[in-house]
Amino acid sequence: MLEAKLTSKGQITIPIEIRRLLNVKAGDHVSFQVNEQQVIMEGTKRPLTIQERFANYDFDQSKEELKEAMKETDTGENIGEENL
């Protein structure tokens, strides 16, 4: 059984083993559900930062896809020419 000491301000430090099990880190929220016999704690995730969202994004591949998508299509017609 894991234990934590309650401070005079009503705060506790969640033991590392519990934080790992709940997969929570600094900034995440935890919720508590209380019934007659127990308290159930659940981890709730915070929104990802912009750095976390794009950490595994392959920018080089995206540049090539963007270049390909922006290529002009040759329709065979001359557009913008003036016939005098």
Phi and psi in degrees as GROMACS dihedral restraints (atoms count N, CA, C in turn):
[ dihedral_restraints ]
;  ai    aj    ak    al  type     phi  dphi    fc
    3     4     5     6     1   -96.2    20    10
    4     5     6     7     1   145.2    20    10
    6     7     8     9     1  -130.9    20    10
    7     8     9    10     1   157.5    20    10
    9    10    11    12     1  -139.8    20    10
   10    11    12    13     1   146.6    20    10
   12    13    14    15     1   -91.4    20    10
   13    14    15    16     1   134.6    20    10
   15    16    17    18     1   -85.3    20    10
   16    17    18    19     1   128.3    20    10
   18    19    20    21     1   -83.0    20    10
   19    20    21    22     1   172.6    20    10
   21    22    23    24     1   -65.3    20    10
   22    23    24    25     1   -19.6    20    10
   24    25    26    27     1   -91.3    20    10
   25    26    27    28     1     5.1    20    10
   27    28    29    30     1    80.4    20    10
   28    29    30    31     1    19.3    20    10
   30    31    32    33     1  -102.5    20    10
   31    32    33    34     1   150.4    20    10
   33    34    35    36     1  -133.0    20    10
   34    35    36    37     1   157.4    20    10
   36    37    38    39     1  -100.2    20    10
   37    38    39    40     1   124.8    20    10
   39    40    41    42     1   -74.3    20    10
   40    41    42    43     1   124.2    20    10
   42    43    44    45     1   -56.0    20    10
   43    44    45    46     1   146.8    20    10
   45    46    47    48     1   -55.4    20    10
   46    47    48    49     1   -37.5    20    10
   48    49    50    51     1   -61.0    20    10
   49    50    51    52     1   -39.8    20    10
   51    52    53    54     1   -71.1    20    10
   52    53    54    55     1   -42.2    20    10
   54    55    56    57     1   -59.4    20    10
   55    56    57    58     1   -39.7    20    10
   57    58    59    60     1   -67.3    20    10
   58    59    60    61     1   -43.1    20    10
   60    61    62    63     1   -62.2    20    10
   61    62    63    64     1   -39.5    20    10
   63    64    65    66     1   -82.6    20    10
   64    65    66    67     1   -10.3    20    10
   66    67    68    69     1    55.9    20    10
   67    68    69    70     1    49.4    20    10
   69    70    71    72     1  -115.5    20    10
   70    71    72    73     1   148.9    20    10
   72    73    74    75     1  -131.9    20    10
   73    74    75    76     1   176.3    20    10
   75    76    77    78     1   -53.9    20    10
   76    77    78    79     1   132.5    20    10
   78    79    80    81     1    96.7    20    10
   79    80    81    82     1   -19.1    20    10
   81    82    83    84     1   -75.4    20    10
   82    83    84    85     1   160.7    20    10
   84    85    86    87     1  -106.7    20    10
   85    86    87    88     1   151.6    20    10
   87    88    89    90     1  -123.8    20    10
   88    89    90    91     1   144.7    20    10
   90    91    92    93     1  -116.2    20    10
   91    92    93    94     1   152.6    20    10
   93    94    95    96     1  -122.4    20    10
   94    95    96    97     1   135.0    20    10
   96    97    98    99     1  -119.4    20    10
   97    98    99   100     1   125.0    20    10
   99   100   101   102     1  -115.0    20    10
  100   101   102   103     1   132.8    20    10
  102   103   104   105     1  -131.0    20    10
  103   104   105   106     1  -171.8    20    10
  105   106   107   108     1   -61.4    20    10
  106   107   108   109     1   -31.1    20    10
  108   109   110   111     1  -112.4    20    10
  109   110   111   112     1   -14.3    20    10
  111   112   113   114     1  -156.4    20    10
  112   113   114   115     1   164.8    20    10
  114   115   116   117     1  -118.5    20    10
  115   116   117   118     1   127.2    20    10
  117   118   119   120     1  -107.3    20    10
  118   119   120   121     1   126.4    20    10
  120   121   122   123     1  -110.7    20    10
  121   122   123   124     1   132.2    20    10
  123   124   125   126     1  -126.6    20    10
  124   125   126   127     1   144.4    20    10
  126   127   128   129     1   -88.5    20    10
  127   128   129   130     1   137.8    20    10
  129   130   131   132     1  -124.4    20    10
  130   131   132   133     1   135.0    20    10
  132   133   134   135     1   -81.9    20    10
  133   134   135   136     1   146.8    20    10
  135   136   137   138     1   -82.4    20    10
  136   137   138   139     1   161.1    20    10
  138   139   140   141     1   -63.1    20    10
  139   140   141   142     1   146.1    20    10
  141   142   143   144     1   -69.6    20    10
  142   143   144   145     1   145.4    20    10
  144   145   146   147     1   -75.1    20    10
  145   146   147   148     1   164.9    20    10
  147   148   149   150     1   -60.9    20    10
  148   149   150   151     1   -35.6    20    10
  150   151   152   153     1   -66.2    20    10
  151   152   153   154     1   -41.4    20    10
  153   154   155   156     1   -67.6    20    10
  154   155   156   157     1   -36.6    20    10
  156   157   158   159     1   -63.3    20    10
  157   158   159   160     1   -38.6    20    10
  159   160   161   162     1  -103.9    20    10
  160   161   162   163     1    10.6    20    10
  162   163   164   165     1   -58.8    20    10
  163   164   165   166     1   -38.2    20    10
  165   166   167   168     1  -108.1    20    10
  166   167   168   169     1    17.2    20    10
  168   169   170   171     1   -80.1    20    10
  169   170   171   172     1   132.8    20    10
  171   172   173   174     1   -91.3    20    10
  172   173   174   175     1    93.2    20    10
  174   175   176   177     1   -68.0    20    10
  175   176   177   178     1   -34.0    20    10
  177   178   179   180     1   -63.0    20    10
  178   179   180   181     1   -44.1    20    10
  180   181   182   183     1   -64.6    20    10
  181   182   183   184     1   -39.4    20    10
  183   184   185   186     1   -65.9    20    10
  184   185   186   187     1   -36.0    20    10
  186   187   188   189     1   -62.0    20    10
  187   188   189   190     1   -44.0    20    10
  189   190   191   192     1   -64.6    20    10
  190   191   192   193     1   -42.8    20    10
  192   193   194   195     1   -63.3    20    10
  193   194   195   196     1   -39.1    20    10
  195   196   197   198     1   -66.8    20    10
  196   197   198   199     1   -43.5    20    10
  198   199   200   201     1   -58.6    20    10
  199   200   201   202     1   -45.3    20    10
  201   202   203   204     1   -62.9    20    10
  202   203   204   205     1   -42.8    20    10
  204   205   206   207     1   -68.1    20    10
  205   206   207   208     1   -26.8    20    10
  207   208   209   210     1   -93.3    20    10
  208   209   210   211     1    -0.8    20    10
  210   211   212   213     1   -62.5    20    10
  211   212   213   214     1   142.2    20    10
  213   214   215   216     1   -79.3    20    10
  214   215   216   217     1   141.3    20    10
  216   217   218   219     1   -91.3    20    10
  217   218   219   220     1   131.2    20    10
  219   220   221   222     1   -82.9    20    10
  220   221   222   223     1   110.4    20    10
  222   223   224   225     1   -91.2    20    10
  223   224   225   226     1    -6.8    20    10
  225   226   227   228     1    88.4    20    10
  226   227   228   229     1    -6.0    20    10
  228   229   230   231     1  -103.5    20    10
  229   230   231   232     1   141.9    20    10
  231   232   233   234     1   -85.6    20    10
  232   233   234   235     1   120.9    20    10
  234   235   236   237     1  -111.5    20    10
  235   236   237   238     1   134.0    20    10
  237   238   239   240     1    90.1    20    10
  238   239   240   241     1     2.3    20    10
  240   241   242   243     1   -83.4    20    10
  241   242   243   244     1   143.8    20    10
  243   244   245   246     1  -100.4    20    10
  244   245   246   247     1   129.4    20    10
  246   247   248   249     1  -102.9    20    10
  247   248   249   250     1   112.1    20    10
